[in-house]
Amino acid sequence: MDQKKKLFDAIESESYDASHKPFDFVEEGGKTALVCEPDSAIRVKLRDILKEMGYYVRESATEPDSLRSMRFHVYHLIVVGEEFDAQGSGDNGVLGYIRHLPMNIRRNIFVILMSSEFRTMDNMAAFEKSVNLVMNLENIDEAGVIIERGIADNDAFYRSFKDALKRAGRL
């Protein structure tokens, strides 16, 4: 964990570099996605599916690159591979970063964990990993349908809460 903290601190202390911004331009109402996956074949497949769904997609193959990207942009959707760990420690730094975001920011990010261990849409595994959806790698070909269903379920779950926040003027 100490190594992860050092990585977070190092990235946070870096001076501003415009090349770390993930997008030059996103049209109003455009949705953005970050794909954090070391396997290039899976990354490309997810990128194509998400682009087809209308997302502006940023791909990342390393943890530091992902963390730099999240420093300047709050993504609508983040897909993280369970093996996405640049240091080999088994502690996923991207998920750790997301876990520590303030709740008013976190609840507006839909996080998907790509796993070879857990079943697709395993709610208990998603709860344990602090993600919105778990997708098994065997179901990658149905990713578009699974993601749409997961987002619809999440929107339905938070609808009343977000409506109450709007009425209170806090959203």
C-alpha positions in Angstrom: 0.0 0.0 0.0 2.9 2.3 0.7 4.1 1.9 -2.9 0.6 2.9 -4.1 0.5 6.0 -1.9 3.9 7.0 -3.3 2.5 6.6 -6.9 -0.6 8.7 -6.1 1.5 11.4 -4.4 4.0 11.5 -7.3 1.2 11.9 -9.9 -0.6 14.5 -7.7 2.6 16.5 -7.3 3.4 16.7 -11.1 3.1 20.1 -12.6 0.3 20.7 -15.2 1.0 19.1 -18.6 -1.7 19.5 -21.2 -0.7 16.2 -22.8 -2.2 14.5 -19.7 -5.6 15.8 -20.5 -7.5 12.8 -22.0 -9.6 14.7 -24.6 -9.1 18.0 -26.5 -12.8 18.4 -27.1 -16.0 16.6 -26.0 -19.2 17.9 -27.3 -21.9 19.0 -24.9 -23.7 15.9 -23.5 -20.9 13.6 -24.7 -20.1 10.7 -22.5 -16.5 9.6 -21.8 -15.0 6.3 -21.0 -11.6 5.1 -19.7 -10.5 1.5 -20.5 -7.8 0.3 -18.1 -6.7 -3.0 -19.4 -3.2 -4.4 -20.0 -4.3 -6.9 -22.6 -4.4 -5.0 -25.9 -6.9 -7.4 -27.6 -9.4 -6.9 -24.8 -8.7 -3.2 -24.7 -9.4 -2.8 -28.5 -12.6 -4.9 -28.3 -13.9 -2.8 -25.4 -12.9 0.5 -27.2 -14.8 -0.5 -30.3 -17.9 -1.5 -28.3 -17.9 1.7 -26.3 -17.4 3.9 -29.4 -20.3 2.1 -31.0 -22.3 3.0 -27.8 -21.5 6.7 -28.4 -18.6 7.1 -25.8 -15.5 9.1 -26.3 -12.9 6.5 -25.3 -9.5 6.8 -23.7 -7.4 3.7 -23.5 -4.7 3.0 -20.9 -2.3 0.2 -20.6 -0.5 1.4 -17.4 -1.7 2.4 -14.0 0.3 5.7 -13.9 -1.2 6.7 -17.3 -4.7 6.0 -16.0 -4.2 8.0 -12.8 -2.8 11.0 -14.8 -5.8 10.8 -17.0 -8.3 10.7 -14.1 -6.5 13.7 -12.5 -7.9 16.1 -15.1 -11.2 14.4 -16.1 -14.1 12.8 -14.4 -15.2 9.9 -16.7 -18.8 8.7 -17.0 -17.6 5.1 -17.4 -14.4 3.3 -16.3 -13.6 -0.3 -17.2 -10.8 -1.8 -15.2 -9.2 -5.2 -15.7 -8.7 -7.1 -12.4 -5.1 -7.7 -13.4 -4.5 -4.0 -14.1 -1.6 -3.4 -11.8 1.6 -1.9 -13.0 3.5 -2.9 -9.9 2.4 -6.5 -9.6 1.3 -6.1 -6.0 -2.2 -7.4 -6.6 -3.6 -4.1 -5.2 -5.4 -2.4 -8.1 -4.4 1.3 -7.9 -7.1 2.6 -10.2 -9.8 0.9 -8.1 -8.1 2.3 -5.0 -8.2 5.8 -6.4 -11.8 5.5 -7.3 -12.7 4.1 -3.9 -11.3 7.3 -2.3 -13.1 9.8 -4.5 -15.7 11.9 -2.7 -19.1 10.3 -2.9 -20.7 13.1 -4.9 -18.2 12.5 -7.6 -18.0 8.7 -7.3 -21.8 8.1 -7.6 -21.7 9.7 -11.1 -19.0 7.3 -12.4 -20.1 3.8 -13.6 -17.2 1.4 -12.8 -16.9 -2.0 -14.4 -14.5 -4.7 -13.2 -13.4 -7.1 -15.9 -12.7 -10.5 -14.2 -11.8 -14.0 -15.1 -12.8 -15.1 -11.5 -16.2 -13.6 -10.9 -19.4 -14.2 -12.8 -21.0 -11.5 -14.9 -23.4 -9.3 -12.9 -22.3 -10.8 -9.6 -23.7 -8.1 -7.3 -21.9 -9.4 -4.2 -18.5 -9.3 -6.0 -19.3 -5.8 -7.3 -20.1 -4.7 -3.8 -17.0 -6.2 -2.3 -14.8 -4.6 -5.0 -16.6 -1.2 -4.8 -17.6 -1.3 -8.5 -21.0 -1.0 -10.2 -20.7 -4.1 -12.4 -18.6 -7.2 -12.7 -18.2 -8.7 -16.2 -16.5 -12.0 -16.8 -14.0 -12.0 -19.6 -15.9 -14.9 -21.2 -18.8 -12.5 -21.9 -16.7 -9.9 -23.7 -18.7 -10.4 -26.9 -21.9 -9.4 -25.1 -20.3 -6.4 -23.4 -22.5 -3.8 -25.1 -25.7 -5.4 -23.9 -24.3 -6.1 -20.4 -23.1 -2.5 -20.0 -26.4 -1.1 -21.1 -28.3 -3.3 -18.7 -25.9 -2.5 -15.8 -26.2 1.3 -16.5 -30.0 1.0 -16.7 -30.2 -0.9 -13.4 -27.8 1.7 -11.8 -29.9 4.6 -13.1 -33.1 3.1 -11.7 -31.5 2.4 -8.4 -30.3 6.0 -8.0 -33.2 7.8 -9.7 -35.1 8.7 -6.5 -32.0 9.7 -4.7 -30.8 12.0 -7.5 -34.3 13.4 -7.9 -34.2 14.3 -4.1 -30.8 15.9 -4.6 -32.1 18.0 -7.5 -35.1 19.2 -5.5 -32.8 20.1 -2.6 -30.6 22.1 -5.1 -27.5 19.9 -4.4 -27.1 18.3 -7.9 
